Amino acid sequence: MSVTEATLTNWIDRVRSEYVEMPGLALTRWQMRRLWRFDGFVCDAVVDALVKSGFLRERQDRAFVRVAKYV
């Protein structure tokens, strides 16, 4: 699958919007792959970007949740 930087940016924006629209959303990477039909590469790139930016954090149960300062 060829993924452009623009495509990744669009997916990052989409996932960020979903987390903003649904307070308390907690998804594992596997659940994200199913919900948004990501392949492994895209899922990892999107999640890693959102974690690196400080928007998401990973809980002990491996689910990703929005960081409190963005609530």
Contact map, one row per residue, 1 for C-alpha under 8 A:
11100000000000000000000000000000000000000000000000000000000000000000000
11110000000000000000000000000000000000000000000000000000000000000000000
11111011000000000000000000000000000000000100000000000000000000000000000
01111111000000000000000000000000000000000000000000000000000000000000000
00111111100000000000000000000000000000000000000000000000000000000000000
00011111110000000000000000000000000000000000000000000000000000000000000
00111111111000000000000000000000000000000000000000000000000000000000000
00111111111100000000000000000000000000000100110000000000000000000000000
00001111111110000000000000000000000000000000000000000000000000000000000
00000111111111000000000000000000000000000000000000000000000000000000000
00000011111111100000000000000000000000000000010000000000000000000000000
00000001111111110000000000000000000000000000011011000000000000000000000
00000000111111111000000000000000000000000000000000000000000000000000000
00000000011111111100000000000000000000000000000000000000000000000000000
00000000001111111110000000000000000000000000000000000000000000000000000
00000000000111111111000000000000000000000000000001000010000000000000000
00000000000011111111100000000000000000000000000000000000000000000000000
00000000000001111111110000000000000000000000000000000000000000000000000
00000000000000111111111110000000000000000000000000000000000000001100000
00000000000000011111111000000000000000000000000000000000000000000000001
00000000000000001111111000000000000000000000000000000000000000000000000
00000000000000000111111110000000000000000000000000000000000000000000000
00000000000000000011111110000000000000000000000000000000000000000000001
00000000000000000010011111000000000000000000000000000000000000001100000
00000000000000000010011111100000000000000000000000000000000000001100000
00000000000000000000000111110000000000000000000000000000000000111100000
00000000000000000000000011111111000000000000000000000000000000111000000
00000000000000000000000001111111000000000000000000000000000001110000000
00000000000000000000000000111111100000000011001000000000000000110000000
00000000000000000000000000111111110000000000000000000000000000000000000
00000000000000000000000000111111111000000000000000000000000000000000000
00000000000000000000000000111111111111000010000000000000000000000000000
00000000000000000000000000001111111111110010000000000000000000000000000
00000000000000000000000000000111111111000000000000000000000000000000000
00000000000000000000000000000011111111000000000000000000000000000000000
00000000000000000000000000000001111111000000000000000000000000000000000
00000000000000000000000000000001111111100000000000000000000000000000000
00000000000000000000000000000001111111111110000000000000000000000000000
00000000000000000000000000000000100011111110000000000000000000000000000
00000000000000000000000000000000100001111111000000000000000000000000000
00000000000000000000000000000000000001111111100000000000000000000000000
00100001000000000000000000000000000001111111110000000000000000000000000
00000000000000000000000000001001100001111111111000000000000000000000000
00000000000000000000000000001000000000011111111100000000000000000000000
00000001000000000000000000000000000000001111111110000000000000000000000
00000001001100000000000000000000000000000111111111000000000000000000000
00000000000100000000000000001000000000000011111111100001000000000000000
00000000000000000000000000000000000000000001111111110000000000000000000
00000000000100000000000000000000000000000000111111111000000000000000000
00000000000100010000000000000000000000000000011111111111000000000000000
00000000000000000000000000000000000000000000001111111111110000000000000
00000000000000000000000000000000000000000000000111111110000000000000000
00000000000000000000000000000000000000000000000011111111000000000000000
00000000000000000000000000000000000000000000000001111111100000000010000
00000000000000010000000000000000000000000000000001111111100000000110010
00000000000000000000000000000000000000000000001001101111110000011110000
00000000000000000000000000000000000000000000000000100111111000011110000
00000000000000000000000000000000000000000000000000100001111111111000000
00000000000000000000000000000000000000000000000000000000111111111000000
00000000000000000000000000000000000000000000000000000000011111100000000
00000000000000000000000000000000000000000000000000000000011111100000000
00000000000000000000000000010000000000000000000000000000011111110000000
00000000000000000000000001111000000000000000000000000000011111111000000
00000000000000000000000001111000000000000000000000000001111001111100000
00000000000000000010000111100000000000000000000000000001111000111110000
00000000000000000010000111000000000000000000000000000011100000011111011
00000000000000000000000000000000000000000000000000000111100000001111111
00000000000000000000000000000000000000000000000000000000000000000111111
00000000000000000000000000000000000000000000000000000000000000000011111
00000000000000000000000000000000000000000000000000000010000000000111111
00000000000000000001001000000000000000000000000000000000000000000111111
